[in-house]
Amino acid sequence: MRTRTRVYNQPVRGLVFALTLLAGHIFQPEARPAFSEWLEAVRQEALSRGIRQDIVDKALAGIDEPVPVILERDRAQAEAVLALESYLKRVLTKKRIKLGRERYTENRELLEQVGARYGVPPRIIAAIWGVESSFGRFSGIRPTIAALATLAWDPRRSTFFRGELFDALEILNRGDIDLENMKGSWAGAMGQVQFMPSSYLKFAEDFDGDGRKDIWSTPGDVFASIANYLKGHGWKSGQTWGREVSIPASTLRGIRANVPYREGSCHAVREMTVAQPLKQWQALGVRLPGGQPLPQLDLSASLVSGAKRQFLVYANYDALLDYNCAHSYAVSVALLGDAIASAPRETRAASHAKSRGEQSP
């Protein structure tokens, strides 16, 4: 609530002066230590945490100042995100789907082994791999330690990134990756799965059993780490993520006005409805895209609604949001997974013709 302050018998000039002093006191930026002084404190704390001296010395050597481009990228993040449909159009391109099908086919045996062990569909694992690193082609070129040191020194999110910096040093301490190859995004997300160091320590997997959890270049470790992350965030084996639905405009307006929305720290969760049984959505007028009735299953689903497209999503969808708290991301992963695991239209037509003893066109 906004409040108004009334001033009695006070000269305006004096009031302005007082408010100026108060504003300067309240909004004065927090003083930061010199970077070299701050880094020395980091060094000492790392040693007290049990990080080996040689690891600390090598990791922090040559980091003499914050990396300007990292701070620029952090400040330049867009305040607004693309609308759901615009993001889907950007991600679900024919080129990406074609590449995804090729990579899915090439790695299918391994993906199925991982999927069977962790209870996560291979197509979902492959889709996250595709969205995070374009199926392993682009996983970031920024040295992780320098990026995290820069963001940990900067006061905007210093507590979070300071913790991630120590976790990154611990990864080096364990010997899973050497310093020269520990690279990722400007914000410290690493490898083909784009894990922050804290997520790496919790969820990275050594699927091939070589003693290293290599999310940078070992396919089995990459796929298993993605699957383990989803499993650790509640993915239920044998269930899917959801489905696209069709809702008349007038019906949608009524749903938005009357069906309550969820609560949660993730903004995307607050933009989806409380879960309702499928039979309730059916009664409200929600249908499959072709107008057919919803499946008669004993499941509950939440509505995720864009400007033009709507989706009913099940409990597993929350695990996708835990990977990245945005409906544009989660829906893109889900639809990409469905697309790359399905045969292209011309292949389906040829297969159908062959089953009837016909020649494909």
N, C-alpha and C positions, 0 to 999 in steps of 0.2 A: 504494500500500500504506500502510495506517495503521501507525504505530509507537508504541510506548509508551516513555515516559521514566521511569526509576526514579531516585529521589533518595536519596542516602545521607547521613545525619547532617546534614540541612538542616532548620531550622525551617520549618514550613509557612507561617507568616506571611511569612518572608523570601522564600520561593519565590513566593508570590502577588504580593508587591511587585515582585520582579524580573520576573516574567512580565507584570505590568501595564505596567511601563516598556518592556519589549520590544514588547509589543503596540502601545503608543502610538507607538513609533518606527517600527514596520513599517507600521501601518495609518493613520497620520496622513495626511489628505487632502493632495494636492499643492497648494501655495499658488498662487493665481491672482493675476495682476496686476489692478489696477483696470481696469474695462472701457475707460475712456477712454484709459488708458495702452496697453492691448493694441491698441485700434483704431488708435491713432497708429502703432504698429509695423506693422500691416497696411497702413496708408496708404503708409508709406515703402517697404515691400516691393512693393506694387502698382506704384508709380512706377518702381522699379528693374526691374520685369518689362516695362516698356514700355507700361503702361496710361496713357492720356492724363490729364493733370492735371484737365481739366474733367470727365472721366468719373469719376475717383476722388472728386473733391469732391462732385459731385452724388449719386453712389451712396451715399456714407457720411454725407451730411448728414442730420441729424435722427435718427440712430441713437445715442442718448445712453446707452442701457442695454440689457441683454439683454431680449428679449421674453418676459415671464413665461409666456404661454400656450404658447409653443414648448417651453420647458423642461418644462412640465406634460405636454404631449402626449408628449414623449420619455420621461418617467419613467413614463407611464401605459400604455406598450405592454404588451399581454398577454404573459405568460410562456408560455402555452400557446396553441395554435392550434386552430381547429375541426377536428373529424375530417373526412376527405375527403368523406364522404357528406353531412355537414351543410353543408359549404361549397358543394358542388355544388347542393344544394337551395336555398341562399340566392341563388346566382348565376344558375342556369339556370331562371329563372322564365318563365312564359308571357309576362308583360309585356315582359321583356328580350328574349326571342326574337322576339316580334312587332315590337318597335322595331328590333331588329337586322335583321330581314328588310326592313323599310321603308327603313332607311338603306342597306342593302346594295343594294337595287334602285335607289335614288336615285343612288348613286355607283358603280354597277356598271361603267360604261364606264371611268371613271378608275381604279378598283381593278384592272381587268383590264389597263390600260396599265401600271400600276405593277408588277403581278404578273409581266407578261411581261418587263419590264426587269430585275427583280431575281431572278426565279426563285422567288418565294414565292407560295403560293396566295392569291388575293384574300380568301377566306373567313377565313384565319388573320389576315391584316392587319386585316380588319374586326372580328374577335373581340377582338384585343388593344386596338384602338380602343374597343370596347364596354366591356371590363373596366376599362381604365385611366381612361376619362373619360365613360362612359355615352354613347358615340358623339358625343363632343364637347360634351356639355351641361354637364359639371362637370369643370373642369381645375384647380381650386384658386384661392384668393383671397388667399393669403399673399404679401406682397412677398418675393421670393426673396432679395435681398441681406440684408435684416434677419433673415430666418430662418437663413440660413447663417452670418451673423456671430454670432448667438446660439449656435448649435451648435458653431461653431469656437472660441469663447471657453470654452465648457463643457469640462471636461477629459475627459469620458467617451469621446468619439470626436473629439477636437480635431484630430488630424493629418488624418484623412479629410476633415472638413468645412472645414478651412482650405484644403486643396487645391481643394475644390469652390467655395469663395468666390472664389478667384483665377480659376478657370475662368469663373465667372459674370461677373466683371468683364471678362474677355477677350471674352465674348459681347457685352457692351455696347460694348466698345471697337471691335468689328467692325461694329457698327451693324445687327445682325440684328433687334434688338428694342430699344425704348426702355425706360427705367427704369420708367415708369408702368405699362407693360403686361407687365413681367417678373414674372409671378406663377405660383404653383403651390401645392404642398402644404406643410404645416408643416415637412417635412424637406428642402425645396428641390427636389423633383421638379417638372419644369416642363411646362406645356402639355398638349395633348391626348394626347401620348404618354408623359407623365410621365418624361422623361429627367432624370437628374442632369446638371449642367453638363458634367462630363467626358464623359458619353455623348453629349451634344449636340455637343461639339467633334469627336468621332470619327465620329458616325453621322448627324447631321442632314443633310438633303438639300434642295437648292433645285430641286424638280422642275419648277416652272413657269418657271424661268429669269429671275426678276425681280431677282436679286442678293441675296436675303434667304432665309435658312433659317427659315421661319416655322412652327414647330410649335404655335403658339398659335391661328391662325385660317385658315391656308391648307390646304384639304383635300389637294391634291397633295403638298405638303411633309410633311404629317402622315403620309399613307400611305407615301410613299417613305422617310421616316425610319424608320418601323417595319420596313419590308421590308429596308432597308439594315442595320439592327441585326441582324436575324435572319440575313441573308446573311453579315454580318461575324462571326457566332458559329457559322457552320458549316452553316446550312440548305442542304440539297442539293435542287436543282431536280428535279422529277419524282417525288419521294418524299413520302409522307405522314408523319404523326406517330406513328400506331399504331392500336390498336383495342381495344375492350372485349372481354373474354373471359369464359368460364365455367369455373370450377374447383371440383370437389367439395371439401367441407371437409377430408376425410381426405387428399386429394391435395395440397391447399394446405398443410396442416401438414407434409407430407413435403418439399415444395418449400422451405418456409421453413427447414427444418432442414438440408437437404442442398445447396441451390444457394447458392454464395457470393454475398456482396453486394459492391458496388463500393466503391472508395475515392475520396475527393475532399474538397475544402474545403467544398463545398456540402452541407449536411446532407441535403438531399433526395436527392442522388446516393448517399449512403451508405445510404439507405433503399430502394434498388432493386437488383435482382440484377445480376450480371454478365450481359452479353448472351449468349444461346444461340441457335443456329439454330432456325428455326421448326419444323423436323422434330423437333428435340429436345424442344421444348415439346409437340408433338403426342404424342410417345412418353411424356411424363410425365403425359399426361391432360388437357392444356389444350385447350379447344374454343371455338368461336364461341358466342355467347349462346344460339342455338337448338339447340346440340348438334352442329352440323355441324363437319367437320374444318377445321383451319387451312388457309390458302392454301398451295399448294405453290410457294413462292417461295424463292429463294436469298437470304434476309435473316436477320439476327440481331436479336433483340429482348430487352429487359430487362423484368422483371415489376415493375409498380407495384401494390401491394396495399393496399386499404383494408380496413375492417372487413367490408364486404359486397360491394364491387365491385372487380374486378381488371382491369388493362389491360396488354397487351403493347405496349411503346413502342419505336420505332426511333430511329436516330441523330438525326433532326430534333427529337425531343422535348427533347434536351439544349439546343437553342437557345432553346426556350421557358423552360427552367429558368434560362438565363442572363439572361433578362428579369426573372425573379423566382424565387428559389430556394425554391419550394414546390410540391409536387405538387398541392395544392388549386388553386393558380393555373394551373399548366400544363395540367392536365386540364380545368379549367373553360374555358380559352381554346380548347383543342382541340375539346371537345364543343360549345361555343357556335358555333364556326366551322362545324362540321358541321351544326348545327341551322339556322343562319340562311341557309346556302346551299342548303338542301333546301326543297322546296315543302311547305306545310302539308298535313296529312292530307286535309282536305276538297278542297284544290286537286288533289292527286294523284288522288283518287277521281273528281273531275269530269273530269280529263284522261283517265283510263282509260276512263270511260264514253263520252267523246266519241270516243275512238279506236275504240270498238265501235259507234258510231252511236247511243248511248243518251243519254237526258236525264239530267243530274246531278240528284240528289235535292234 
